[in-house]
Amino acid sequence: MSVIVVLIGVSIVIAGGFLAAFLWAVKSGQYEDKYTPSVRMLFDDEEKGKK
């Protein structure tokens, strides 16, 4: 029974770490670029033009 309590505690700490990392990424502007992903497929690769 005590092993289950330890595992639940460890999993909550790990989940909290992932939540903190996600919130840090959102606050630091990692997801602010809304334009580039929608038009990235329209850009030509540099290597194809040099051949």
C-alpha positions as CSV (number, residue, x, y, z in Angstrom):
1,M,0.0,0.0,0.0
2,S,2.8,2.4,0.8
3,V,4.3,1.8,-2.7
4,I,1.1,3.1,-4.3
5,V,1.3,6.3,-2.2
6,V,4.9,6.8,-3.2
7,L,4.1,6.2,-6.9
8,I,1.2,8.6,-6.8
9,G,3.3,11.3,-5.1
10,V,6.1,10.9,-7.7
11,S,3.7,11.0,-10.6
12,I,2.1,14.2,-9.2
13,V,5.6,15.8,-8.9
14,I,6.5,14.8,-12.5
15,A,3.1,16.1,-13.8
16,G,3.7,19.3,-12.0
17,G,7.1,19.6,-13.6
18,F,5.7,19.2,-17.1
19,L,2.9,21.7,-16.3
20,A,5.5,24.2,-15.1
21,A,7.6,23.7,-18.3
22,F,4.6,24.1,-20.5
23,L,3.5,27.3,-18.7
24,W,7.1,28.6,-18.9
25,A,7.1,27.9,-22.7
26,V,3.8,29.7,-23.2
27,K,4.9,32.8,-21.1
28,S,8.3,33.0,-22.9
29,G,6.6,33.2,-26.3
30,Q,7.4,29.8,-27.8
31,Y,3.9,29.6,-29.4
32,E,3.6,33.2,-30.6
33,D,4.4,32.5,-34.3
34,K,1.0,32.0,-35.9
35,Y,1.9,33.0,-39.5
36,T,4.9,30.9,-40.4
37,P,3.5,27.4,-39.9
38,S,0.6,28.2,-42.3
39,V,2.8,29.3,-45.2
40,R,5.9,27.2,-44.5
41,M,5.0,24.6,-47.2
42,L,4.8,27.4,-49.8
43,F,8.5,28.3,-49.4
44,D,11.0,26.6,-51.7
45,D,13.9,24.8,-50.3
46,E,17.3,26.4,-51.0
47,E,18.9,23.2,-52.1
48,K,16.3,22.6,-54.8
49,G,17.1,25.9,-56.4
50,K,20.8,25.3,-56.6
51,K,20.7,22.2,-58.7
